Structures are given as C-alpha cells and as structure tokens.
C-alpha cells in the first residue's frame, strides 16, 4: 500500500498516529505502515484500544449479559 499518499494533497500519517484514537493508530501502524504486530509500538496501540477511546466507552454502556 505504498502509493496511497500520491492521491492526497498532504500526508495524513502524523494525524492518523495521534494517540487520542487508539483504533485508528493501530490500524495505521498495521495496515498503512505495515509494521509487524510484534513491534512494541503496535502492541501498545492494541492495548490502548481497550483502555481509551470508543471501545471502553461502548463496553461500559453494556448491560449484564450483553
């Protein structure tokens, strides 16, 4: 996926890697930058998905039993 930046007017990578949205950060590291899942940065991003952002907020609203 190396030529996706060519169709854009600017490089959004820095914005996509911001830590305020761990799901986007993780996807960027894995899918766009193709960093191996075993790398520390990717592991930290994966862990952060369950700690910050939309996922823990959504799970907190679940009722017992789903």
URFEN-V829280 format. One record per helix or strand. SS is the DSSP state (A for helix, B for strand). FROM is the first residue (numbers start at 1). TO is the last residue. If there is no record, write none. Layout:
ss=SS from=FROM to=TO
ss=SS from=FROM to=TO
This chain:
ss=A from=4 to=7
ss=A from=13 to=16
ss=A from=22 to=32
ss=A from=40 to=49
ss=A from=54 to=60
